[in-house]
Amino acid sequence: QLSGPLLDEEHETTQQSLYEFQKGHFATGQCDGWKDISKNHLIAFLVTAANQICITHVRDVSAEAKTANNLLQLILNEKDYIEGMLGMKLIGWVSDAGGDS
């Protein structure tokens, strides 16, 4: 069975090498929400740069109101992470958010 620490370590190594490859490139951010099997509300954040896609974070937002302002704050936090920590130049954002978004 491929799981646990071995899989976690390989995932981290792969993600870090992709981030290094993408550093300095122009990027677009994306987010999408769904419910997991436990009915938790999750939002996944991804970044695309240099023809590669990486998941940056998955946030559990079950306890938060589903408003445009709350989503905007999450996106701005992700923007800071992508530009500051990952060193990419964010030029756009894509979401299928509905409701008041």
PyMOL CGO cylinders between C-alpha atoms (Angstrom):
from pymol import cmd
from pymol.cgo import CYLINDER

trace = [
    CYLINDER, 0.00, 0.00, 0.00, 1.40, 3.35, -1.07, 0.3, 1, 1, 1, 1, 1, 1,
    CYLINDER, 1.40, 3.35, -1.07, 0.43, 5.83, 1.63, 0.3, 1, 1, 1, 1, 1, 1,
    CYLINDER, 0.43, 5.83, 1.63, 1.60, 7.54, 4.77, 0.3, 1, 1, 1, 1, 1, 1,
    CYLINDER, 1.60, 7.54, 4.77, 5.05, 9.07, 5.24, 0.3, 1, 1, 1, 1, 1, 1,
    CYLINDER, 5.05, 9.07, 5.24, 6.51, 7.68, 2.00, 0.3, 1, 1, 1, 1, 1, 1,
    CYLINDER, 6.51, 7.68, 2.00, 3.76, 9.18, -0.15, 0.3, 1, 1, 1, 1, 1, 1,
    CYLINDER, 3.76, 9.18, -0.15, 3.82, 12.45, 1.81, 0.3, 1, 1, 1, 1, 1, 1,
    CYLINDER, 3.82, 12.45, 1.81, 7.58, 12.78, 1.32, 0.3, 1, 1, 1, 1, 1, 1,
    CYLINDER, 7.58, 12.78, 1.32, 7.35, 12.06, -2.42, 0.3, 1, 1, 1, 1, 1, 1,
    CYLINDER, 7.35, 12.06, -2.42, 4.50, 14.57, -2.80, 0.3, 1, 1, 1, 1, 1, 1,
    CYLINDER, 4.50, 14.57, -2.80, 6.51, 17.27, -1.01, 0.3, 1, 1, 1, 1, 1, 1,
    CYLINDER, 6.51, 17.27, -1.01, 9.59, 16.60, -3.16, 0.3, 1, 1, 1, 1, 1, 1,
    CYLINDER, 9.59, 16.60, -3.16, 7.57, 16.75, -6.37, 0.3, 1, 1, 1, 1, 1, 1,
    CYLINDER, 7.57, 16.75, -6.37, 5.73, 19.93, -5.37, 0.3, 1, 1, 1, 1, 1, 1,
    CYLINDER, 5.73, 19.93, -5.37, 8.97, 21.69, -4.38, 0.3, 1, 1, 1, 1, 1, 1,
    CYLINDER, 8.97, 21.69, -4.38, 10.65, 20.84, -7.68, 0.3, 1, 1, 1, 1, 1, 1,
    CYLINDER, 10.65, 20.84, -7.68, 7.62, 22.17, -9.59, 0.3, 1, 1, 1, 1, 1, 1,
    CYLINDER, 7.62, 22.17, -9.59, 7.62, 25.37, -7.53, 0.3, 1, 1, 1, 1, 1, 1,
    CYLINDER, 7.62, 25.37, -7.53, 11.33, 25.88, -8.24, 0.3, 1, 1, 1, 1, 1, 1,
    CYLINDER, 11.33, 25.88, -8.24, 10.70, 25.31, -11.96, 0.3, 1, 1, 1, 1, 1, 1,
    CYLINDER, 10.70, 25.31, -11.96, 7.84, 27.85, -11.93, 0.3, 1, 1, 1, 1, 1, 1,
    CYLINDER, 7.84, 27.85, -11.93, 9.64, 30.51, -9.89, 0.3, 1, 1, 1, 1, 1, 1,
    CYLINDER, 9.64, 30.51, -9.89, 9.82, 33.85, -11.72, 0.3, 1, 1, 1, 1, 1, 1,
    CYLINDER, 9.82, 33.85, -11.72, 7.23, 32.83, -14.34, 0.3, 1, 1, 1, 1, 1, 1,
    CYLINDER, 7.23, 32.83, -14.34, 3.91, 34.53, -14.99, 0.3, 1, 1, 1, 1, 1, 1,
    CYLINDER, 3.91, 34.53, -14.99, 1.08, 32.58, -13.35, 0.3, 1, 1, 1, 1, 1, 1,
    CYLINDER, 1.08, 32.58, -13.35, -2.68, 32.34, -13.08, 0.3, 1, 1, 1, 1, 1, 1,
    CYLINDER, -2.68, 32.34, -13.08, -4.46, 31.31, -9.91, 0.3, 1, 1, 1, 1, 1, 1,
    CYLINDER, -4.46, 31.31, -9.91, -7.60, 29.22, -9.70, 0.3, 1, 1, 1, 1, 1, 1,
    CYLINDER, -7.60, 29.22, -9.70, -9.99, 28.11, -7.01, 0.3, 1, 1, 1, 1, 1, 1,
    CYLINDER, -9.99, 28.11, -7.01, -12.96, 25.78, -6.83, 0.3, 1, 1, 1, 1, 1, 1,
    CYLINDER, -12.96, 25.78, -6.83, -15.15, 24.59, -4.00, 0.3, 1, 1, 1, 1, 1, 1,
    CYLINDER, -15.15, 24.59, -4.00, -16.89, 21.31, -3.23, 0.3, 1, 1, 1, 1, 1, 1,
    CYLINDER, -16.89, 21.31, -3.23, -18.07, 19.13, -0.33, 0.3, 1, 1, 1, 1, 1, 1,
    CYLINDER, -18.07, 19.13, -0.33, -16.09, 16.08, 0.74, 0.3, 1, 1, 1, 1, 1, 1,
    CYLINDER, -16.09, 16.08, 0.74, -17.70, 12.80, 1.83, 0.3, 1, 1, 1, 1, 1, 1,
    CYLINDER, -17.70, 12.80, 1.83, -18.07, 14.21, 5.36, 0.3, 1, 1, 1, 1, 1, 1,
    CYLINDER, -18.07, 14.21, 5.36, -19.98, 17.21, 3.94, 0.3, 1, 1, 1, 1, 1, 1,
    CYLINDER, -19.98, 17.21, 3.94, -17.16, 19.64, 4.78, 0.3, 1, 1, 1, 1, 1, 1,
    CYLINDER, -17.16, 19.64, 4.78, -17.01, 22.66, 2.48, 0.3, 1, 1, 1, 1, 1, 1,
    CYLINDER, -17.01, 22.66, 2.48, -13.55, 22.77, 0.87, 0.3, 1, 1, 1, 1, 1, 1,
    CYLINDER, -13.55, 22.77, 0.87, -11.92, 25.23, -1.50, 0.3, 1, 1, 1, 1, 1, 1,
    CYLINDER, -11.92, 25.23, -1.50, -8.89, 24.13, -3.51, 0.3, 1, 1, 1, 1, 1, 1,
    CYLINDER, -8.89, 24.13, -3.51, -6.37, 26.71, -4.72, 0.3, 1, 1, 1, 1, 1, 1,
    CYLINDER, -6.37, 26.71, -4.72, -4.14, 26.00, -7.70, 0.3, 1, 1, 1, 1, 1, 1,
    CYLINDER, -4.14, 26.00, -7.70, -1.54, 27.89, -9.67, 0.3, 1, 1, 1, 1, 1, 1,
    CYLINDER, -1.54, 27.89, -9.67, -0.56, 27.43, -13.31, 0.3, 1, 1, 1, 1, 1, 1,
    CYLINDER, -0.56, 27.43, -13.31, 2.83, 28.64, -14.54, 0.3, 1, 1, 1, 1, 1, 1,
    CYLINDER, 2.83, 28.64, -14.54, 5.25, 27.42, -17.20, 0.3, 1, 1, 1, 1, 1, 1,
    CYLINDER, 5.25, 27.42, -17.20, 2.58, 24.96, -18.44, 0.3, 1, 1, 1, 1, 1, 1,
    CYLINDER, 2.58, 24.96, -18.44, 2.47, 23.20, -15.06, 0.3, 1, 1, 1, 1, 1, 1,
    CYLINDER, 2.47, 23.20, -15.06, -0.39, 23.09, -12.54, 0.3, 1, 1, 1, 1, 1, 1,
    CYLINDER, -0.39, 23.09, -12.54, 0.18, 22.80, -8.78, 0.3, 1, 1, 1, 1, 1, 1,
    CYLINDER, 0.18, 22.80, -8.78, -2.25, 22.62, -5.89, 0.3, 1, 1, 1, 1, 1, 1,
    CYLINDER, -2.25, 22.62, -5.89, -1.14, 25.22, -3.37, 0.3, 1, 1, 1, 1, 1, 1,
    CYLINDER, -1.14, 25.22, -3.37, -3.74, 24.77, -0.62, 0.3, 1, 1, 1, 1, 1, 1,
    CYLINDER, -3.74, 24.77, -0.62, -7.06, 23.14, 0.21, 0.3, 1, 1, 1, 1, 1, 1,
    CYLINDER, -7.06, 23.14, 0.21, -9.00, 25.10, 2.83, 0.3, 1, 1, 1, 1, 1, 1,
    CYLINDER, -9.00, 25.10, 2.83, -11.87, 23.83, 4.98, 0.3, 1, 1, 1, 1, 1, 1,
    CYLINDER, -11.87, 23.83, 4.98, -14.35, 26.72, 5.02, 0.3, 1, 1, 1, 1, 1, 1,
    CYLINDER, -14.35, 26.72, 5.02, -17.24, 24.83, 6.64, 0.3, 1, 1, 1, 1, 1, 1,
    CYLINDER, -17.24, 24.83, 6.64, -17.44, 27.25, 9.57, 0.3, 1, 1, 1, 1, 1, 1,
    CYLINDER, -17.44, 27.25, 9.57, -17.32, 30.38, 7.41, 0.3, 1, 1, 1, 1, 1, 1,
    CYLINDER, -17.32, 30.38, 7.41, -20.12, 32.23, 5.64, 0.3, 1, 1, 1, 1, 1, 1,
    CYLINDER, -20.12, 32.23, 5.64, -20.05, 31.63, 1.88, 0.3, 1, 1, 1, 1, 1, 1,
    CYLINDER, -20.05, 31.63, 1.88, -19.82, 35.28, 0.82, 0.3, 1, 1, 1, 1, 1, 1,
    CYLINDER, -19.82, 35.28, 0.82, -17.92, 37.13, -1.88, 0.3, 1, 1, 1, 1, 1, 1,
    CYLINDER, -17.92, 37.13, -1.88, -15.96, 39.06, 0.76, 0.3, 1, 1, 1, 1, 1, 1,
    CYLINDER, -15.96, 39.06, 0.76, -14.80, 35.88, 2.50, 0.3, 1, 1, 1, 1, 1, 1,
    CYLINDER, -14.80, 35.88, 2.50, -13.78, 34.30, -0.81, 0.3, 1, 1, 1, 1, 1, 1,
    CYLINDER, -13.78, 34.30, -0.81, -11.97, 37.48, -1.83, 0.3, 1, 1, 1, 1, 1, 1,
    CYLINDER, -11.97, 37.48, -1.83, -9.97, 37.44, 1.42, 0.3, 1, 1, 1, 1, 1, 1,
    CYLINDER, -9.97, 37.44, 1.42, -8.95, 33.81, 0.80, 0.3, 1, 1, 1, 1, 1, 1,
    CYLINDER, -8.95, 33.81, 0.80, -7.92, 34.68, -2.76, 0.3, 1, 1, 1, 1, 1, 1,
    CYLINDER, -7.92, 34.68, -2.76, -5.88, 37.68, -1.59, 0.3, 1, 1, 1, 1, 1, 1,
    CYLINDER, -5.88, 37.68, -1.59, -4.12, 35.48, 0.99, 0.3, 1, 1, 1, 1, 1, 1,
    CYLINDER, -4.12, 35.48, 0.99, -3.37, 32.94, -1.73, 0.3, 1, 1, 1, 1, 1, 1,
    CYLINDER, -3.37, 32.94, -1.73, -2.10, 35.72, -4.02, 0.3, 1, 1, 1, 1, 1, 1,
    CYLINDER, -2.10, 35.72, -4.02, 0.33, 36.81, -1.29, 0.3, 1, 1, 1, 1, 1, 1,
    CYLINDER, 0.33, 36.81, -1.29, 1.53, 33.20, -0.92, 0.3, 1, 1, 1, 1, 1, 1,
    CYLINDER, 1.53, 33.20, -0.92, 1.97, 32.65, -4.68, 0.3, 1, 1, 1, 1, 1, 1,
    CYLINDER, 1.97, 32.65, -4.68, 3.87, 35.90, -5.19, 0.3, 1, 1, 1, 1, 1, 1,
    CYLINDER, 3.87, 35.90, -5.19, 5.73, 36.08, -1.89, 0.3, 1, 1, 1, 1, 1, 1,
    CYLINDER, 5.73, 36.08, -1.89, 6.57, 32.50, -0.98, 0.3, 1, 1, 1, 1, 1, 1,
    CYLINDER, 6.57, 32.50, -0.98, 6.60, 30.87, -4.42, 0.3, 1, 1, 1, 1, 1, 1,
    CYLINDER, 6.60, 30.87, -4.42, 8.08, 33.80, -6.36, 0.3, 1, 1, 1, 1, 1, 1,
    CYLINDER, 8.08, 33.80, -6.36, 5.63, 33.70, -9.27, 0.3, 1, 1, 1, 1, 1, 1,
    CYLINDER, 5.63, 33.70, -9.27, 4.16, 36.76, -11.01, 0.3, 1, 1, 1, 1, 1, 1,
    CYLINDER, 4.16, 36.76, -11.01, 0.38, 36.41, -10.70, 0.3, 1, 1, 1, 1, 1, 1,
    CYLINDER, 0.38, 36.41, -10.70, -1.41, 37.97, -13.68, 0.3, 1, 1, 1, 1, 1, 1,
    CYLINDER, -1.41, 37.97, -13.68, -4.96, 36.65, -13.31, 0.3, 1, 1, 1, 1, 1, 1,
    CYLINDER, -4.96, 36.65, -13.31, -7.44, 34.61, -11.30, 0.3, 1, 1, 1, 1, 1, 1,
    CYLINDER, -7.44, 34.61, -11.30, -10.18, 32.18, -12.35, 0.3, 1, 1, 1, 1, 1, 1,
    CYLINDER, -10.18, 32.18, -12.35, -13.10, 30.94, -10.27, 0.3, 1, 1, 1, 1, 1, 1,
    CYLINDER, -13.10, 30.94, -10.27, -16.54, 29.49, -10.91, 0.3, 1, 1, 1, 1, 1, 1,
    CYLINDER, -16.54, 29.49, -10.91, -17.89, 31.12, -7.74, 0.3, 1, 1, 1, 1, 1, 1,
    CYLINDER, -17.89, 31.12, -7.74, -21.61, 31.78, -7.77, 0.3, 1, 1, 1, 1, 1, 1,
    CYLINDER, -21.61, 31.78, -7.77, -24.12, 33.40, -5.48, 0.3, 1, 1, 1, 1, 1, 1,
    CYLINDER, -24.12, 33.40, -5.48, -23.08, 36.86, -4.41, 0.3, 1, 1, 1, 1, 1, 1,
    CYLINDER, -23.08, 36.86, -4.41, -19.52, 36.35, -5.68, 0.3, 1, 1, 1, 1, 1, 1,
]
cmd.load_cgo(trace, "trace")
